[in-house]
Amino acid sequence: MTERVLAPFGRRRCEVVDNHASGGYQVFSVLDREGPEPAAGQFYMLAAAARWQRRDERPFLPRAFSVAEATPLDGGNRLDFLGEGVGPGTERLCELEVGEGVWLHGPLGRPFSEPRDVSPGAGGAILVGGGIGVAPLALLRRRLAERGVAARTLLGFRDRAHSGGLDDLFACCEVRLATEDGHAGHKGYVTDLLAVLLQGDDARSAAVYACGPPAMLEAVRQLCAASDVACELAMESPMACGFGACFGCAMPLAAGGYMRLCVDGPVVAGHEIETALVAGAGHR
């Protein structure tokens, strides 16, 4: 298992250095001058420094965002996040302007493991992303490439309006696409592409890594179980704190009991859980 990078105590204020549209999503970037470089699969709790209570004086909790890219700079680490405005909290973060402040806490959570730690016989990786869940796979893909690990990338989107990040995060690698409306790549689900790969004789030589909506993750989990292929899933659940205090992200384990996704995840082994259909996933 890859060691998690520990977050400094408390939250810190960072500056927004870029924000631009990427398809139907936004890529916004902050300069973290004090925190360490994160591991792929870790996340941050984010809140805008200004106008975070703008709608009916509603007090918004921070939002959990997987880091999509991390670039070491002389002044710290540039952190890129892929966002979609689906409610007041995520809308505010997607509207951030260069020079604004963001309260940030992280990196948090358990990252992706090395392929050979996921499965002793795995020499490569298959990355499966859906919708906004493609974000953490971008950093994972780059880190694997830097170590010379072969990886195949499968990404799926609902339609043109609910897709993005390809040119910003996956421009340097070959990607097989699936879209439900058929506007690009295979018309259907990204799990259709995965099912074909898992039929190959060399399927067990790769570990599967996935992030996306709960229904997609559950389909990936079941496909891998049926093919006896190990997988890790980066999951999402309602989080109020991000460090295990609130128990808002507790989910059942296959062996009984519960885990807290923020500290025991968000990356989990497929065989550890009884289902990836987590109630209430998604932060607005």
C-alpha positions in Angstrom: 0.0 0.0 0.0 1.3 3.4 -0.9 1.9 5.6 2.2 -0.4 8.5 2.5 1.1 12.0 2.5 0.1 13.7 5.8 -1.5 17.1 5.8 -0.1 19.9 7.9 -2.3 20.7 11.0 -5.2 23.0 10.3 -6.3 24.7 7.1 -4.3 27.3 5.2 -5.2 30.1 2.9 -4.0 29.6 -0.7 -4.2 31.9 -3.8 -6.1 31.0 -7.0 -3.6 31.2 -9.9 -5.9 30.0 -12.8 -9.5 29.1 -13.6 -10.7 28.2 -17.1 -13.4 26.2 -18.8 -12.5 22.6 -19.9 -15.4 21.3 -21.9 -18.4 21.3 -19.6 -16.2 21.5 -16.5 -13.8 24.0 -14.9 -10.2 23.5 -14.1 -9.2 25.8 -11.2 -5.7 25.9 -9.7 -4.3 27.2 -6.4 -0.8 27.7 -5.2 -0.1 25.9 -1.9 3.0 27.4 -0.4 3.1 25.3 2.8 1.7 21.9 2.1 3.5 18.8 0.8 3.1 17.3 -2.7 0.1 14.9 -2.6 -0.1 11.3 -3.6 -2.5 10.3 -6.4 -5.9 9.6 -5.1 -5.8 12.0 -2.1 -8.2 14.9 -1.7 -8.5 18.3 -0.2 -11.3 20.1 1.7 -11.9 23.4 -0.1 -13.8 26.6 0.8 -13.7 30.0 -0.9 -12.3 32.7 1.5 -15.0 35.2 0.4 -18.7 34.8 -0.3 -18.9 31.3 1.1 -22.3 32.1 2.8 -23.8 34.1 0.1 -27.2 32.3 -0.4 -29.8 33.0 2.3 -26.9 33.2 4.8 -26.6 29.4 4.5 -23.3 28.3 6.2 -21.6 26.0 3.7 -19.2 23.3 4.8 -16.0 22.8 2.8 -16.2 20.6 -0.2 -14.0 17.5 -0.8 -12.1 17.6 -4.2 -9.7 15.0 -5.5 -6.5 16.6 -6.7 -6.2 16.2 -10.5 -2.6 17.4 -10.9 0.2 18.6 -8.6 3.2 20.5 -10.0 6.1 21.4 -7.7 7.2 25.1 -8.1 9.7 27.3 -6.4 6.9 28.9 -4.3 5.2 25.6 -3.3 2.9 23.2 -5.2 0.4 24.2 -7.9 -2.7 22.1 -7.3 -5.2 21.6 -10.1 -8.8 20.6 -9.5 -11.6 19.6 -11.9 -15.0 21.0 -10.9 -18.6 21.1 -12.0 -21.1 23.5 -10.5 -24.0 21.3 -9.3 -25.0 23.4 -6.2 -24.1 26.5 -4.3 -20.8 25.2 -2.9 -19.4 23.8 -6.1 -20.7 26.7 -8.1 -18.9 29.1 -5.9 -15.6 27.2 -6.3 -16.0 27.0 -10.1 -16.5 30.8 -10.2 -13.2 31.5 -8.4 -11.1 34.3 -9.9 -7.4 34.6 -10.2 -6.0 36.3 -7.0 -8.9 35.1 -4.8 -8.2 33.2 -1.6 -9.2 29.6 -0.9 -9.1 27.9 2.5 -7.5 24.5 1.9 -7.0 21.4 4.2 -5.0 18.4 2.9 -3.8 16.3 1.3 -6.1 13.8 3.1 -7.1 10.2 2.7 -5.6 7.0 1.5 -4.1 7.1 -2.0 -3.9 4.6 -4.9 -1.5 1.7 -4.4 1.2 0.4 -6.7 -0.1 -2.2 -9.2 2.0 -5.0 -7.5 0.5 -4.0 -4.2 -3.0 -4.3 -5.6 -2.2 -7.7 -7.2 1.2 -9.4 -6.9 1.2 -10.4 -10.6 0.2 -7.0 -11.9 2.7 -5.3 -14.1 0.4 -2.7 -15.6 -2.7 -0.7 -15.0 -6.1 -0.1 -16.4 -7.6 3.3 -15.5 -11.4 3.7 -15.7 -12.9 7.1 -15.2 -16.5 8.5 -15.4 -17.6 12.1 -15.5 -16.0 14.4 -13.0 -14.4 11.3 -11.5 -11.7 11.3 -14.2 -9.8 13.9 -12.1 -7.7 11.7 -9.7 -6.8 9.4 -12.6 -4.9 12.2 -14.3 -2.3 12.4 -11.6 -2.2 8.6 -11.2 -1.6 8.2 -15.0 1.3 10.7 -14.9 2.9 9.1 -11.8 2.6 5.6 -13.4 4.2 6.9 -16.6 7.1 8.4 -14.7 7.8 5.0 -13.2 7.5 3.3 -16.6 4.3 1.4 -15.7 2.2 0.7 -18.7 -1.4 2.0 -18.4 -4.5 1.9 -20.5 -7.0 4.8 -19.9 -10.7 4.4 -20.4 -12.9 7.5 -19.8 -16.7 7.8 -20.1 -19.1 10.8 -20.1 -22.8 11.2 -20.2 -22.9 13.8 -23.0 -21.0 16.8 -24.3 -22.3 19.1 -21.6 -21.1 16.7 -18.9 -17.6 16.1 -20.1 -14.2 17.8 -19.9 -10.7 17.7 -18.7 -9.4 15.8 -21.6 -7.2 18.5 -23.2 -6.0 19.8 -19.9 -5.4 16.5 -18.0 -5.1 13.7 -20.5 -3.5 15.4 -23.6 -0.3 13.4 -23.3 -1.7 9.9 -23.3 -3.9 7.7 -25.5 -7.5 7.6 -24.2 -10.3 5.4 -25.2 -13.6 7.2 -24.9 -17.2 6.2 -24.3 -20.2 8.6 -24.3 -23.7 7.7 -23.6 -25.0 10.1 -26.3 -22.5 8.9 -28.8 -20.9 12.3 -29.5 -17.4 10.9 -29.2 -15.9 7.4 -29.1 -17.9 4.3 -28.2 -21.7 5.0 -27.8 -22.4 3.4 -24.4 -20.8 3.1 -21.0 -17.1 3.1 -20.2 -17.7 -0.3 -18.5 -18.4 -1.7 -22.0 -14.8 -0.9 -22.9 -13.6 -2.4 -19.6 -15.5 -5.6 -20.2 -13.8 -6.1 -23.5 -10.3 -5.6 -22.0 -11.1 -8.0 -19.1 -11.8 -10.8 -21.7 -8.2 -10.8 -22.8 -5.8 -13.5 -21.7 -3.5 -10.8 -20.1 -6.3 -9.3 -18.0 -4.8 -10.5 -14.7 -1.5 -8.9 -15.5 -3.0 -5.4 -14.8 -4.6 -3.8 -11.8 -7.8 -1.8 -12.3 -8.2 1.7 -10.9 -11.5 3.5 -11.1 -13.2 6.7 -10.1 -16.7 7.9 -11.1 -20.3 7.8 -10.1 -21.4 5.0 -7.7 -23.3 3.0 -10.4 -20.2 3.0 -12.6 -17.9 2.0 -9.7 -20.3 -0.9 -8.7 -20.2 -2.1 -12.3 -16.4 -2.0 -12.3 -16.3 -3.9 -9.0 -18.6 -6.6 -10.2 -16.8 -6.9 -13.6 -13.4 -7.3 -11.9 -14.7 -9.8 -9.3 -16.2 -11.9 -12.1 -12.9 -11.9 -14.0 -10.8 -12.4 -10.8 -9.0 -9.1 -11.5 -8.0 -6.9 -8.5 -9.2 -3.3 -8.4 -9.1 -0.1 -6.4 -12.0 2.4 -6.4 -11.7 6.0 -5.5 -15.1 6.7 -3.9 -17.1 9.7 -2.8 -19.4 10.2 0.1 -20.8 13.2 2.0 -18.0 14.6 4.2 -18.2 17.4 6.7 -14.7 17.3 8.1 -12.4 15.1 6.0 -10.4 13.7 8.9 -12.7 11.2 10.6 -14.4 13.2 13.3 -18.0 13.5 12.0 -18.6 9.9 10.7 -20.7 11.3 7.9 -18.9 9.2 5.3 -19.2 5.8 7.0 -19.9 2.9 4.7 -20.3 -0.9 5.2 -17.5 -3.3 4.8 -17.9 -6.8 3.1 -16.5 -8.5 6.3 -18.9 -6.5 8.6 -18.5 -3.2 10.3 -17.9 0.1 8.8 -15.1 2.3 7.4 -14.8 6.1 7.2 -14.0 7.0 3.6 -12.1 10.1 4.5 -9.5 8.3 6.6 -9.8 4.6 5.5 -10.4 5.7 1.9 -11.3 7.4 -0.4 -9.4 4.7 -2.3 -10.6 1.2 -1.3 -9.9 -2.2 -2.6 -12.9 -3.6 -4.4 -13.0 -6.8 -2.3 -13.2 -4.7 0.9 -16.7 -3.4 0.4 -20.0 -5.0 -0.1 -21.2 -2.4 -2.6 -20.0 0.9 -4.2 -23.5 2.3 -4.2 -23.0 4.8 -1.5 -26.1 6.8 -0.6 -25.8 10.6 -0.9 -22.6 10.6 -2.9 -21.9 14.0 -4.4 -21.3 17.5 -2.9 -23.3 20.5 -3.8 
